[in-house]
Amino acid sequence: MKFNALESWRGLCAIGVVLVHVSLATHILDLPPVQNAGFGVDFFFVLSGFVLAHAYSERLKGAADARNFLIRRIGRLLPLHLVMLAFMVLLELAKLVMVTKFHVNAGQAPFSAETSLTALGASVVLVNGLGILPYYAWNGPSWSISTEFWAYLLFLGACLAGARLYRLGAVTLCVLCGGALWLLDLYHVELHTYEGAGVLRCLFGFSGGMLVNLAYRRIVAHGWAAPAWLEYVAVIAVAGVFCGIVPWARTLGPIAFGFAIFVFAFESGAISRVLKTRVPLHLGQISYSIYLVHFPLLAVVNGVARAAQSVLHVPLYHQSANGTWILSFGNVWLNDLVLVALLLLIVGVATLTYRLIENPGREYFNRLAGRRDTIAPSPARSVAVP
């Protein structure tokens, strides 16, 4: 049995991240829940810490366990990540041909800055989110995949160190990284995600998720369950973050998410029953594919639109007040329809990549680990490991 309600939350957050990256002049573009939907990544971090702690914190005992854990984690992250990188390299080659052969204005020069070969190498070895590059690299959202991989290594080390150091490490990371983020917000210090803020967000959320799981395990051991009405409180807390009501959101946001994850792990209320229906569950199942597929697909859309603008001399982009370029087809209602079509396309493609790449890749690496797997079956409730 899985934490199905939590998996559905992951799918909803993935859709929110998509909306952040769709630079299309729609009716919802400037709404706070859309503008702040990037905090869905922080929800992922907290949930990952919770789920991995639940699945592995009491089961990783030695070198063989560590090896198999790493094989499984690599199989979870790398297959789809590398395929999407390869796809984006092909897009960049196509862009190079369009610019050099057909003199199409395609914006930034091919294979430069975030699509440079340096950025490609950093993405392949999963260091693109560690603050060593002055920009997002290739598949922009993969910065969080990079930071999470290194969080896995810290988690593994904490598990092997024993229960006492595991708890101490989680508390220390949570306090230090959360405190650093709070100071950045308090003094209005602008530190971009790719400059190191992403690492702080990941470690704060992930370690917080580990602590939430410790609390969850202790509560369950005493036979207690969260009352159904707490789900409404949790939803209000999460909504406050996404609506921009909660101050110091990079610090208080993950705390609200941890509370929601704790509550919905019990699946005791009406909202959980809705989350466990077919559509939310499907979105949760393919959430990793949605997260990694949407940016390359939007790159295709933007590339085609820029090429059309250059060839047809029709202005499709305009600059917003904050300096970003917004795509518009001349009518906001038409833009809304295009947004719906894009979301359906992304979900459809993500469903295919889940079935053809993500899930087969994960199962292959799981089989590699399983041949020499020494990790005993967990007596605790099984989970959907992200």
C-alpha positions in Angstrom: 0.0 0.0 0.0 1.3 3.4 -0.9 0.8 6.9 0.4 -1.5 7.6 -2.5 -2.8 11.0 -1.3 0.8 12.3 -1.0 1.6 11.0 -4.5 -1.3 13.0 -5.9 0.0 16.1 -4.1 3.2 15.6 -6.0 1.3 15.5 -9.3 -0.6 18.7 -8.5 2.7 20.5 -7.6 4.2 19.3 -10.9 1.4 20.9 -12.8 2.0 24.1 -10.9 5.6 24.1 -11.9 4.5 23.7 -15.5 2.3 26.8 -15.2 5.2 28.8 -13.9 7.2 28.1 -17.0 4.5 28.7 -19.5 5.1 32.3 -20.5 1.8 32.8 -22.2 -0.5 35.8 -21.8 -3.5 34.1 -20.3 -6.0 35.1 -17.7 -4.2 33.3 -15.0 -0.6 34.4 -15.8 -0.4 37.0 -13.0 -2.4 35.2 -10.4 -0.4 34.6 -7.1 -1.0 30.8 -7.1 0.6 30.6 -10.5 3.4 33.1 -9.8 4.3 31.2 -6.6 3.8 27.7 -8.0 7.5 27.2 -8.1 7.3 26.5 -4.4 6.0 23.1 -5.6 9.7 22.1 -5.9 10.1 22.7 -2.2 7.1 20.4 -1.6 8.9 17.8 -3.6 12.0 18.1 -1.4 10.1 17.7 1.8 8.1 14.8 0.4 11.3 13.1 -0.8 12.9 13.4 2.6 9.7 11.9 4.2 9.3 9.1 1.8 13.0 8.0 1.7 13.2 8.2 5.4 10.1 6.0 5.7 11.4 3.5 3.2 15.1 3.3 4.1 16.1 5.0 7.4 15.9 1.8 9.4 17.1 -0.6 6.6 20.5 0.8 5.4 23.1 -1.1 7.5 26.3 -1.6 5.5 28.2 -1.3 2.3 26.1 -3.7 0.3 22.9 -1.8 1.3 24.5 1.5 0.4 25.5 0.2 -3.0 22.0 -1.1 -3.8 20.4 2.1 -2.5 22.6 4.2 -4.9 21.8 1.9 -7.8 18.1 2.4 -7.2 18.5 6.1 -6.8 20.5 6.4 -10.0 17.9 4.4 -11.8 15.2 6.7 -10.5 16.8 9.9 -11.7 19.1 9.3 -14.6 17.4 7.4 -17.4 14.7 10.1 -18.1 17.1 12.9 -17.3 19.7 11.8 -19.8 17.0 11.1 -22.5 15.7 14.7 -22.0 19.2 16.1 -22.2 19.8 14.2 -25.5 16.5 15.6 -26.8 17.5 19.1 -25.9 20.9 18.7 -27.6 19.0 17.7 -30.8 16.8 20.8 -30.4 20.0 23.0 -30.1 21.5 21.4 -33.2 18.2 22.2 -35.1 18.5 25.7 -33.8 22.1 26.0 -35.0 21.0 24.9 -38.5 18.1 27.4 -38.5 20.4 30.2 -37.5 23.4 29.4 -39.8 21.6 28.1 -42.9 18.3 30.0 -42.9 19.3 33.1 -40.9 16.3 32.8 -38.5 16.4 34.9 -35.4 16.2 32.4 -32.6 17.1 34.5 -29.7 20.2 33.4 -27.8 23.0 32.0 -29.9 23.1 28.1 -30.1 25.3 26.3 -27.6 26.0 29.3 -25.4 25.4 30.1 -21.7 22.9 27.6 -20.3 23.1 25.5 -23.5 26.9 25.4 -23.6 28.9 22.3 -23.6 30.2 23.1 -20.1 26.6 23.3 -18.9 25.9 20.0 -20.6 28.7 18.2 -18.8 27.6 19.6 -15.5 24.1 18.4 -16.2 25.2 14.9 -17.1 27.1 14.4 -13.8 24.4 16.2 -11.8 26.3 19.1 -10.5 24.4 21.8 -12.4 22.3 22.8 -9.3 25.2 23.1 -6.9 26.0 26.8 -7.5 29.0 26.3 -9.8 27.3 27.7 -13.0 26.0 31.3 -13.3 22.8 30.1 -15.0 20.3 27.3 -15.3 21.6 24.5 -17.4 19.8 23.0 -20.4 16.7 21.4 -19.0 16.2 24.2 -16.4 14.2 22.3 -13.8 16.9 19.6 -13.6 18.7 21.8 -11.0 16.5 20.2 -8.4 17.4 16.7 -9.6 21.0 17.6 -9.1 20.6 18.9 -5.6 18.4 16.0 -4.6 21.0 13.4 -5.8 23.5 14.9 -3.4 20.9 15.0 -0.7 20.6 11.2 -1.2 24.3 10.8 -0.5 24.0 12.8 2.8 20.9 10.8 3.7 22.8 7.6 3.1 25.7 8.7 5.2 23.3 9.7 8.0 21.6 6.2 7.9 24.9 4.4 8.0 26.1 6.6 11.0 23.4 5.2 13.2 20.1 6.4 14.7 21.5 9.1 17.0 23.7 10.7 14.4 20.8 10.4 11.8 18.5 12.5 14.0 21.3 14.9 14.9 22.3 15.3 11.2 18.7 15.9 10.2 18.1 18.6 12.9 21.5 20.3 12.1 20.9 20.5 8.4 17.3 21.7 8.9 18.3 24.4 11.3 21.3 25.6 9.4 19.8 25.7 5.9 16.4 27.0 7.1 18.2 29.7 9.1 20.3 30.7 6.1 17.2 31.0 3.9 15.4 33.0 6.6 18.3 35.4 6.8 18.3 35.8 3.0 14.6 36.7 3.1 14.9 38.9 6.2 17.7 41.0 4.7 16.4 40.8 1.1 19.6 39.3 -0.2 19.1 38.2 -3.8 20.7 34.7 -4.1 19.5 32.9 -7.2 18.6 29.2 -7.2 21.6 28.4 -9.4 23.9 30.4 -7.2 23.4 28.2 -4.2 19.9 29.0 -2.9 18.7 25.8 -4.6 21.1 23.7 -2.5 19.8 25.4 0.7 16.2 24.8 -0.3 16.8 21.2 -1.1 18.7 20.4 2.1 16.2 22.3 4.2 13.2 20.6 2.7 14.7 17.1 2.6 16.0 17.2 6.2 12.7 18.6 7.3 10.9 15.7 5.6 13.2 13.3 7.5 12.1 14.9 10.7 8.5 14.8 9.8 8.8 11.1 9.2 10.4 10.6 12.6 7.4 12.3 14.1 5.0 10.3 11.9 6.5 7.0 13.0 6.4 7.9 16.6 2.7 8.9 16.4 1.8 5.8 14.5 3.6 3.6 17.1 1.4 5.1 19.8 -1.7 4.2 17.8 -2.7 7.8 17.0 -4.0 9.1 13.7 -4.5 12.7 12.4 -8.2 13.7 12.6 -10.0 14.2 9.3 -10.5 17.9 9.9 -6.8 18.6 10.0 -6.7 18.0 6.3 -8.6 21.3 5.8 -6.1 23.1 8.0 -3.3 21.6 6.0 -4.8 22.7 2.7 -5.3 26.3 4.1 -1.6 26.3 5.1 -0.4 25.2 1.7 -2.7 27.6 -0.1 -1.3 30.4 2.1 2.1 29.7 0.7 1.1 29.5 -2.9 -1.1 32.6 -2.6 1.7 34.6 -1.2 0.1 35.2 2.1 2.8 33.4 4.2 5.9 35.6 4.8 9.4 34.3 4.4 8.0 31.6 2.2 11.3 29.9 1.5 11.5 29.2 5.2 7.9 28.9 6.4 6.7 27.3 3.1 8.5 24.0 3.7 7.3 24.0 7.3 3.7 24.3 6.0 4.4 21.5 3.5 5.8 19.3 6.2 2.7 19.8 8.2 0.5 18.9 5.2 2.6 15.8 4.4 2.3 14.6 8.0 -1.5 15.1 8.0 -2.1 13.5 4.5 0.1 10.5 5.3 -2.8 9.3 7.5 -5.3 9.6 4.6 -8.1 10.1 7.1 -10.3 12.7 5.5 -12.5 13.6 2.5 -9.8 15.5 0.7 -7.6 12.3 0.8 -10.5 10.4 -0.8 -10.6 12.9 -3.6 -6.8 12.8 -4.0 -7.0 9.0 -4.3 -9.2 9.1 -7.4 -8.0 8.2 -10.8 -6.9 11.6 -12.3 -4.9 12.9 -9.3 -3.3 9.5 -8.9 -2.2 9.4 -12.5 -0.7 12.9 -12.3 1.2 11.8 -9.2 2.5 8.6 -10.9 3.8 10.6 -13.9 4.9 13.7 -11.9 8.6 13.1 -12.5 8.0 12.8 -16.2 5.9 15.9 -16.2 8.6 17.7 -14.4 11.4 16.8 -16.8 9.4 16.7 -20.0 7.6 20.0 -19.8 10.6 22.3 -20.2 11.9 20.7 -23.5 8.4 20.7 -24.9 8.0 24.4 -24.1 11.4 25.0 -25.7 10.0 23.5 -28.9 6.9 25.7 -28.7 9.0 28.8 -28.1 11.4 27.9 -30.8 8.6 27.5 -33.4 7.0 30.7 -32.2 10.3 32.7 -32.5 10.9 31.2 -36.0 7.4 32.1 -37.1 7.9 35.6 -35.7 11.1 36.0 -37.6 9.9 34.6 -40.9 6.4 36.1 -40.9 7.3 39.3 -39.3 4.4 39.0 -36.9 5.0 40.2 -33.3 4.2 37.2 -31.1 6.4 38.2 -28.1 6.2 41.3 -25.9 8.3 42.2 -22.9 6.5 42.3 -19.5 7.1 44.8 -16.7 9.6 42.5 -15.0 11.6 42.1 -18.2 10.4 38.6 -19.2 9.2 37.9 -22.7 5.6 36.8 -23.0 4.1 34.9 -25.9 0.6 36.0 -27.2 -1.4 35.0 -30.2 -3.4 38.3 -30.1 -6.4 37.2 -28.0 -6.3 36.2 -24.3 -9.1 33.6 -24.7 -7.1 32.0 -27.6 -4.1 32.0 -25.3 -6.2 30.2 -22.6 -7.1 27.5 -25.2 -3.4 27.2 -26.1 -2.6 26.8 -22.5 -5.1 24.0 -22.0 -3.8 22.3 -25.2 -0.2 22.6 -23.9 -1.1 21.0 -20.5 -2.9 18.1 -22.3 0.1 17.7 -24.6 2.6 17.7 -21.6 0.5 15.2 -19.7 0.2 13.0 -22.7 3.9 13.0 -23.5 4.7 12.5 -19.9 2.5 9.5 -19.8 4.4 8.0 -22.7 7.8 8.8 -21.3 6.8 7.2 -18.0 5.7 4.0 -19.7 8.6 3.9 -22.2 11.5 5.4 -20.4 11.1 6.3 -16.7 9.4 3.2 -15.4 11.4 0.7 -17.5 14.6 2.4 -16.6 13.8 2.3 -12.9 12.8 -1.3 -13.1 16.0 -2.2 -14.9 18.2 -0.6 -12.1 16.0 -2.1 -9.4 16.7 -5.5 -11.0 20.4 -4.7 -10.9 20.2 -3.9 -7.2 17.9 -6.8 -6.5 20.4 -9.4 -7.7 22.6 -8.5 -4.7 20.0 -6.9 -2.5 20.6 -7.3 1.2 18.0 -4.8 2.3 15.3 -6.7 4.2 11.6 -5.9 3.4 10.4 -3.0 5.5 7.9 -3.9 8.2 6.5 -0.4 7.8 3.9 0.7 5.4 5.2 0.6 1.8 5.5 3.9 0.0 5.8 5.4 -3.5 9.5 6.2 -3.4 10.1 9.4 -5.6 
